[in-house]
Amino acid sequence: MGTRGPVPGFSREQIVTVAIALADTDGLPAVSMRAIAAKLATGAGSLYRYFPSRDALLDQMADAVIAEIPPFPAAADPIDALIRVARRQLTVYKRHAWLMEAIQHVKALGPNGLTYFDHCLGVLAPVKATTTAKFEAVAMITGVVTMFARPQPEGLSFATADLSRYPNLAAAIQEASSGALTPPEDVPDLFERTIRSLLSGLLGL
């Protein structure tokens, strides 16, 4: 009759680190207790001592990468400060493409998520807006970041389209081709314009 050796000991942080590496390389579907266990040379069942479910692991993974969004010093203009936060958040979402999917499963913010939210509210402290508006503003920043983090399609082409039935579209394309529109290099960053307009409207600034 065989005997079992001691159960290998791991930390939750080690397991999360391996899971993040798997997700970064192969996407979120590749993250399973079995795959993580194989990387750690242990049995999948042993990992359930640390995480009762895959969703619990996803919570920890999402919270771990949110720590990569550092708090920035407050700026004279709160919107400027939040744009800096949003840019860093966008970088993190692009670095960890799986985060957009994982965040949909998160039921509650972890310590790093709470720190991020607390920092954003601190930046908004001088703004005379309702608490509800501030919460909505922080949430919408993440919404915009998620949208811009997705792979962007190639520019649309109307070269082969018959625009005779679409007068508004035809006029817009004619205006663009005539050079009447602002040259691209003079157009402010779309990401910043979107965040700035959104926050200004929600917060009444």
C-alpha positions in Angstrom: 0.0 0.0 0.0 1.5 3.3 -1.1 2.0 6.3 1.2 1.4 9.9 0.5 4.0 12.5 1.0 3.3 15.9 2.6 0.9 18.1 0.7 2.9 20.8 -1.0 2.3 24.2 0.5 1.6 27.3 -1.6 0.6 30.8 -0.9 -2.5 32.3 -2.5 -0.2 34.9 -4.1 1.8 32.2 -5.8 -1.4 30.6 -7.3 -2.7 34.0 -8.4 0.7 34.8 -10.1 0.6 31.5 -12.1 -3.0 32.1 -13.0 -2.3 35.6 -14.3 0.7 34.3 -16.3 -1.6 31.7 -17.9 -4.3 34.3 -18.7 -1.8 36.7 -20.2 -0.3 34.0 -22.4 -3.4 31.9 -23.4 -6.4 33.9 -22.4 -8.9 33.5 -19.5 -10.3 30.1 -20.8 -6.9 28.6 -20.2 -7.1 29.4 -16.5 -8.3 26.3 -14.7 -7.4 24.6 -11.4 -6.0 21.7 -13.4 -3.8 23.9 -15.5 -2.5 25.9 -12.5 -1.9 22.7 -10.6 0.2 21.4 -13.5 2.4 24.5 -13.4 2.8 24.0 -9.7 3.4 20.3 -9.9 0.6 19.4 -7.6 -3.0 18.1 -7.8 -5.9 20.3 -8.8 -7.8 19.3 -5.7 -5.1 20.8 -3.4 -5.8 24.3 -4.8 -9.4 24.2 -3.5 -7.9 24.6 -0.1 -7.0 28.2 -1.1 -9.8 29.1 -3.5 -13.3 27.4 -3.2 -14.1 28.1 -6.8 -12.7 29.5 -10.1 -14.7 32.6 -9.6 -13.0 33.2 -6.3 -9.7 32.9 -8.1 -10.8 35.4 -10.8 -11.7 37.9 -8.1 -8.1 37.7 -6.7 -6.6 37.8 -10.2 -8.5 41.0 -11.1 -7.7 42.6 -7.8 -4.0 41.8 -8.2 -3.6 43.5 -11.5 -5.6 46.5 -10.4 -2.7 47.2 -8.0 -0.8 48.2 -11.2 -2.8 51.4 -11.3 -0.9 53.6 -9.0 -2.5 56.5 -7.2 -1.5 59.8 -8.7 -1.0 63.1 -6.8 -4.1 65.4 -7.0 -4.1 68.0 -9.7 -5.5 71.5 -9.7 -8.2 70.2 -12.0 -9.8 66.9 -10.8 -10.6 65.9 -14.3 -7.0 66.2 -15.3 -6.1 63.9 -12.4 -8.7 61.3 -13.3 -7.6 61.3 -16.9 -4.1 60.4 -15.7 -5.6 57.6 -13.7 -7.7 56.5 -16.7 -4.7 56.4 -18.9 -2.9 54.1 -16.5 -6.0 52.0 -16.2 -6.1 51.7 -20.0 -2.5 50.5 -20.0 -3.3 47.8 -17.4 -6.3 46.6 -19.4 -4.3 46.3 -22.6 -1.5 44.5 -20.8 -4.0 42.0 -19.3 -6.5 41.6 -22.1 -8.4 39.0 -20.1 -9.3 41.5 -17.4 -12.2 42.8 -19.4 -13.8 39.4 -19.2 -12.8 38.6 -15.6 -14.2 41.9 -14.3 -17.6 40.8 -15.3 -17.5 38.0 -12.8 -16.2 40.1 -9.9 -18.9 40.2 -7.2 -17.1 42.6 -4.8 -14.0 44.8 -4.9 -10.9 43.5 -3.2 -8.3 45.6 -1.3 -6.7 47.0 -4.4 -10.0 47.7 -6.1 -11.2 49.5 -3.0 -7.9 51.5 -2.9 -8.4 52.6 -6.5 -12.0 53.6 -5.8 -11.1 55.4 -2.7 -8.3 57.3 -4.6 -10.7 58.4 -7.3 -13.2 59.7 -4.7 -10.4 61.6 -3.0 -9.6 63.3 -6.3 -13.3 64.2 -6.6 -13.6 65.5 -3.0 -13.4 69.2 -4.0 -16.0 68.8 -6.7 -19.5 70.0 -5.6 -21.5 67.1 -7.0 -23.6 64.4 -5.4 -22.1 61.2 -4.1 -24.2 59.3 -6.6 -22.7 61.4 -9.5 -19.2 60.7 -8.2 -19.8 57.0 -8.0 -21.2 57.0 -11.5 -18.2 59.0 -12.8 -15.8 56.5 -11.4 -17.8 53.6 -12.8 -18.0 55.2 -16.2 -14.3 55.7 -16.4 -13.9 52.0 -16.3 -16.6 51.6 -18.9 -14.8 53.9 -21.3 -11.4 52.3 -20.6 -12.9 48.9 -21.4 -14.3 50.2 -24.7 -10.9 51.6 -25.7 -9.0 48.6 -24.5 -10.7 46.3 -27.0 -8.8 45.8 -30.3 -9.9 48.5 -32.7 -11.2 47.6 -36.2 -9.5 49.0 -39.3 -11.0 52.2 -40.5 -14.2 51.9 -42.5 -14.1 52.5 -46.2 -17.0 53.8 -48.2 -15.1 53.8 -51.5 -17.3 51.2 -53.2 -20.6 52.2 -51.6 -23.4 54.0 -53.5 -24.0 57.0 -51.2 -26.8 58.5 -53.3 -29.4 57.1 -50.8 -27.5 58.4 -47.8 -27.3 62.2 -48.2 -26.0 62.9 -44.7 -23.2 60.4 -45.0 -22.3 61.6 -48.5 -22.1 65.2 -47.3 -19.9 64.3 -44.4 -17.5 62.3 -46.6 -17.4 65.2 -49.1 -16.6 67.6 -46.3 -13.8 65.4 -45.0 -12.3 64.9 -48.5 -12.3 68.6 -49.2 -10.1 69.2 -46.2 -12.8 71.2 -44.3 -12.4 69.1 -41.2 -9.7 69.6 -38.6 -6.5 67.8 -39.6 -6.0 64.6 -37.5 -2.8 65.9 -35.9 -4.8 68.8 -34.5 -7.6 66.7 -33.0 -7.3 66.1 -29.3 -6.8 62.5 -28.2 -10.2 60.8 -28.5 -9.7 58.8 -25.3 -9.1 62.0 -23.4 -11.9 63.9 -25.1 -14.3 61.1 -24.2 -13.3 60.9 -20.6 -13.3 64.7 -20.2 -16.7 65.2 -21.8 -18.2 62.4 -19.8 -16.9 63.6 -16.5 -17.8 67.2 -17.2 -21.4 66.2 -17.9 -21.8 63.8 -15.0 -20.2 66.2 -12.5 -21.6 69.4 -13.8 -18.1 70.9 -14.5 
